[in-house]
């Protein structure tokens, strides 16, 4: 009886010690600002549900790639999918989480969200510095009913390594051979326009656009919606004027061929066909090491995203992100079980 009592007391003490450890489990990620509004809301709900703290620093895709390479975070976020050679060289596994859309947000007195219409070639000329006035003939042709002012256009762009910039420049290069030749595609660009301002993160671009009369800048749609910013409708590949909505983002994402994507699921969703497709759409990705030094941490990262896939769809849709099809989620989770290990042993079980 005495031995049993001693064992019971020891077990109770062990559980009391273990409980706070589990409650205090935290995981750290950093990277793309494009999905940050979603990841932050997911993290808040997950902490309420599971007691695990998820910290995510929205520092841009370039920062996320740098930090995962340096192994200073448990996971990195990027909107520019890393190529298979890079992933294999560094022993990194990459998977998509959601799809989102980008908009051209602007600040022009008297003109509201959805009243201004732009097309790709015109937007490219603005970012090339060739269209510098809001009442330029090309702008007036697209917007014959709007009283566009004789005002300088201030172009706002990202100043940090940005996956949002990668998606945006991929679109402009696709619709404008001149932009492709003079500027190109990437996370950090040398913007040719003279009247331009740089800012860090989607929130920084949104802030500059809001503060500068006559400004235009590219942001993930959630930032425009949350800040009640004016944004342009776009003429898509089919020649139709479309609004940025969950439905138009979803129409573009419906063309995604995830099953035949290269290793790391990198796909291009820019300027997709279809009358209802929004033209500036991209997926966002998470990067983690295949060989996890800390099995508990690695499992905690995967558990968080498994929870998000299962329970975070409504939150994603509220913020106008398109969730992945169930079939792709199953593929990703099957990959986790096979590819993510610690000490040669799998750390995730479905």
C-alpha positions in Angstrom: 0.0 0.0 0.0 2.8 2.3 0.9 4.6 1.6 -2.4 1.4 2.3 -4.3 0.9 5.6 -2.4 4.5 6.6 -3.2 4.1 5.7 -6.9 0.8 7.7 -7.1 2.4 10.7 -5.5 5.3 10.5 -7.9 3.0 10.1 -10.9 0.9 13.1 -9.8 4.0 15.2 -9.4 5.2 14.2 -12.8 1.9 15.2 -14.4 1.9 18.5 -12.6 5.4 19.2 -14.0 4.5 18.0 -17.5 1.2 19.9 -17.8 2.8 23.4 -17.8 5.4 22.2 -20.2 2.7 21.2 -22.7 0.8 24.3 -22.1 3.8 26.4 -22.7 4.7 24.7 -26.0 5.4 27.4 -28.6 6.5 27.3 -32.2 8.0 30.2 -34.3 7.6 31.0 -37.9 8.5 34.0 -40.1 8.1 35.1 -43.7 5.5 36.2 -46.2 3.2 39.0 -45.3 0.7 37.9 -47.9 -0.9 35.2 -45.6 -0.1 37.0 -42.3 -3.6 38.1 -41.5 -4.7 34.5 -41.8 -1.8 32.9 -40.0 -2.3 35.3 -37.1 -6.0 34.5 -36.8 -5.3 30.7 -37.1 -2.7 31.0 -34.4 -5.1 32.8 -32.0 -7.8 30.2 -32.4 -5.3 27.3 -32.2 -3.9 28.7 -28.9 -7.5 28.9 -27.5 -8.2 25.4 -28.7 -4.9 23.6 -28.0 -2.9 25.8 -25.6 0.0 25.9 -28.1 1.4 29.3 -28.9 2.3 30.0 -32.6 4.4 33.1 -33.2 4.5 34.4 -36.8 6.7 37.3 -37.8 5.5 38.9 -41.1 8.9 40.0 -42.4 8.5 39.1 -46.1 9.2 36.0 -48.1 12.9 36.9 -48.5 13.2 37.0 -44.7 11.3 33.8 -44.3 13.6 32.0 -46.7 16.7 33.4 -45.0 15.5 32.5 -41.5 14.6 28.9 -42.4 18.0 28.5 -44.1 19.6 29.8 -40.9 17.4 27.5 -38.8 16.4 30.4 -36.6 12.6 29.5 -36.9 10.6 26.3 -36.9 8.9 27.1 -40.2 9.3 29.8 -42.9 6.6 31.3 -45.2 7.0 32.3 -48.8 4.8 33.3 -51.7 7.5 32.6 -54.2 7.6 28.8 -54.3 11.2 27.6 -54.0 12.4 25.3 -56.8 13.0 21.6 -56.4 16.8 21.9 -56.6 16.8 24.4 -53.8 14.5 22.3 -51.6 16.5 19.2 -52.1 19.9 20.9 -51.6 18.8 22.3 -48.2 16.7 19.3 -47.1 13.5 21.4 -47.0 10.0 20.3 -47.6 7.5 22.9 -49.0 3.7 22.7 -49.1 0.9 25.2 -50.0 -1.6 26.5 -47.4 -4.1 28.7 -49.2 -4.5 30.8 -52.4 -5.1 34.5 -52.4 -5.4 37.5 -54.7 -3.6 40.8 -55.0 -5.2 44.2 -55.8 -4.0 47.6 -57.0 -5.1 49.8 -54.1 -5.2 53.6 -54.6 -6.0 56.8 -52.9 -7.9 59.2 -55.0 -10.5 61.6 -53.5 -14.0 61.0 -54.8 -13.3 57.6 -56.3 -14.4 54.5 -54.4 -13.4 50.8 -54.4 -14.5 49.1 -57.6 -15.1 52.3 -59.6 -11.7 52.5 -61.2 -10.9 49.9 -63.9 -7.4 48.9 -65.0 -5.9 46.3 -67.3 -2.6 44.6 -67.2 -0.7 46.6 -69.8 -1.9 49.9 -68.3 -0.8 48.8 -64.8 2.5 47.8 -66.2 3.0 51.2 -67.7 2.3 52.9 -64.4 5.0 50.8 -62.7 7.4 51.4 -65.6 6.9 55.1 -64.9 5.5 55.7 -68.4 2.0 56.7 -67.1 2.5 59.4 -64.5 -0.9 61.2 -64.4 -4.2 59.9 -63.3 -5.9 61.6 -66.3 -3.5 60.0 -68.8 -5.4 59.1 -72.1 -4.9 55.4 -71.4 -6.6 55.8 -68.0 -9.4 57.9 -69.4 -10.1 55.3 -72.1 -10.6 52.6 -69.5 -12.7 54.9 -67.3 -14.7 57.2 -69.6 -17.3 57.9 -66.9 -14.9 58.9 -64.2 -13.6 62.4 -63.7 -10.0 61.5 -63.3 -7.9 64.4 -61.9 -4.8 66.0 -63.4 -2.7 64.6 -60.5 0.6 62.9 -60.3 0.6 59.2 -59.6 2.8 58.1 -56.7 3.8 54.5 -57.2 4.2 52.5 -54.0 6.1 49.3 -54.0 7.8 46.9 -51.6 11.2 47.7 -50.3 11.9 44.3 -48.8 12.3 40.8 -50.4 8.7 40.1 -51.1 6.7 37.2 -52.4 3.8 39.6 -53.0 6.2 41.5 -55.4 7.1 38.1 -57.0 3.4 37.5 -57.8 2.8 41.0 -58.9 5.8 41.2 -61.2 5.0 37.8 -62.6 1.6 39.2 -63.7 3.1 42.4 -65.1 5.7 40.5 -67.0 3.1 38.1 -68.4 1.0 40.9 -69.8 3.7 43.3 -70.8 6.8 42.2 -72.8 8.3 45.7 -72.1 8.0 45.2 -68.3 9.4 41.7 -68.6 12.5 43.0 -70.6 13.1 46.2 -68.5 12.2 45.1 -65.0 11.6 41.3 -64.9 10.3 39.1 -62.2 11.5 38.7 -58.6 11.2 39.5 -54.9 13.3 42.7 -54.9 13.2 45.0 -58.0 14.8 48.1 -59.3 11.6 50.1 -60.1 12.2 52.6 -62.9 9.5 55.1 -62.0 10.8 58.4 -60.6 7.8 59.2 -58.4 7.9 56.1 -56.3 8.0 55.1 -52.7 9.1 51.9 -51.0 7.6 50.3 -47.9 8.1 47.1 -45.9 5.4 44.5 -45.9 1.9 44.6 -47.2 1.0 46.7 -44.2 3.7 49.2 -45.0 2.5 49.5 -48.6 -1.1 49.9 -47.4 -0.1 52.6 -45.0 1.8 54.6 -47.6 -1.1 54.4 -50.1 -3.5 55.6 -47.4 -1.2 58.5 -46.5 -0.4 59.8 -50.0 -3.0 61.5 -52.1 -2.7 60.1 -55.6 -0.9 56.9 -54.6 -1.3 53.4 -56.0 0.2 50.2 -54.6 -0.1 46.4 -54.7 -1.3 44.5 -51.7 -2.9 41.2 -50.8 -6.6 41.7 -50.8 -7.1 41.1 -47.1 -5.1 44.2 -46.3 -7.2 46.4 -48.6 -10.4 45.0 -47.2 -9.3 45.3 -43.5 -8.2 48.9 -44.0 -11.3 49.8 -46.1 -9.0 50.9 -49.0 -10.2 51.8 -52.5 -9.0 49.3 -55.2 -9.3 48.8 -58.9 -11.4 46.2 -60.7 -9.3 44.5 -63.4 -9.8 43.4 -67.0 -8.8 39.8 -67.1 -7.4 37.5 -69.7 -10.9 36.8 -71.1 -11.4 40.6 -71.6 -14.0 40.8 -68.8 -14.1 43.3 -65.9 -13.9 41.4 -62.7 -14.0 42.3 -59.0 -11.6 40.9 -56.4 -13.8 38.4 -54.5 -13.5 35.0 -53.0 -15.3 33.7 -56.1 -13.0 35.3 -58.6 -9.9 34.1 -56.7 -11.4 30.7 -56.6 -12.2 30.7 -60.4 -8.4 31.3 -61.0 -7.4 28.7 -58.4 -9.7 26.1 -60.0 -7.1 25.9 -62.8 -4.4 24.7 -60.4 -3.0 21.3 -61.4 -1.6 20.4 -57.9 -1.3 16.7 -58.7 1.2 17.3 -61.5 3.0 20.1 -59.8 6.8 19.7 -59.4 8.3 18.8 -56.0 7.3 21.5 -53.5 4.0 22.1 -55.2 5.2 25.2 -57.0 2.5 26.3 -59.5 1.7 29.5 -61.5 -1.8 30.9 -61.1 -1.2 34.2 -62.9 -3.6 35.5 -65.6 -5.6 32.3 -65.7 -8.3 31.8 -68.3 -12.0 32.1 -67.5 -14.6 34.9 -67.6 -14.7 35.1 -63.8 -11.0 34.7 -63.0 -9.1 37.4 -61.1 -5.8 37.9 -62.9 -3.4 38.4 -60.0 -3.6 35.3 -57.9 -1.0 33.1 -56.1 -0.5 30.4 -53.6 1.4 30.8 -50.4 3.7 28.1 -49.0 5.3 26.8 -45.8 8.9 25.5 -45.6 10.1 23.1 -42.9 13.2 20.9 -42.6 12.7 17.3 -43.5 15.0 16.1 -40.7 13.8 17.7 -37.5 16.3 18.2 -34.7 13.5 18.5 -32.2 10.8 15.9 -32.9 8.3 17.6 -30.6 8.7 21.0 -32.2 8.5 19.5 -35.7 5.3 17.6 -34.8 3.9 20.7 -33.3 4.3 22.6 -36.5 2.6 19.9 -38.5 -0.2 19.6 -36.0 -0.9 23.3 -36.2 -1.2 23.2 -40.0 -3.2 20.0 -39.9 -5.6 21.7 -37.4 -5.7 24.8 -39.8 -6.6 22.6 -42.8 -9.4 20.9 -40.9 -10.8 23.8 -38.8 -9.5 27.0 -40.4 -11.5 27.1 -43.6 -14.2 29.5 -42.4 -11.5 31.9 -41.1 -9.7 31.7 -44.5 -12.9 32.4 -46.4 -13.8 35.4 -44.2 -10.4 36.9 -45.1 -11.0 36.1 -48.8 -8.4 33.3 -49.1 -9.2 30.2 -51.1 -8.8 26.9 -49.2 -7.0 23.9 -50.8 -9.1 21.0 -52.1 -9.4 18.1 -49.6 -7.6 15.8 -52.1 -4.5 18.1 -52.0 -4.6 18.3 -48.2 -4.6 14.5 -48.1 -1.6 14.5 -50.5 0.3 17.0 -48.3 -0.4 15.1 -45.1 0.6 11.9 -46.6 3.9 13.6 -47.6 4.4 14.7 -44.0 4.1 11.1 -42.8 6.7 9.9 -45.3 9.1 12.8 -45.5 9.3 14.6 -42.1 11.4 12.7 -39.7 13.5 13.0 -36.6 16.4 10.6 -36.0 15.2 8.7 -39.0 11.7 8.1 -37.6 8.5 9.7 -38.8 7.1 12.4 -36.5 3.6 12.7 -38.0 0.8 10.2 -38.1 -2.6 11.0 -39.7 
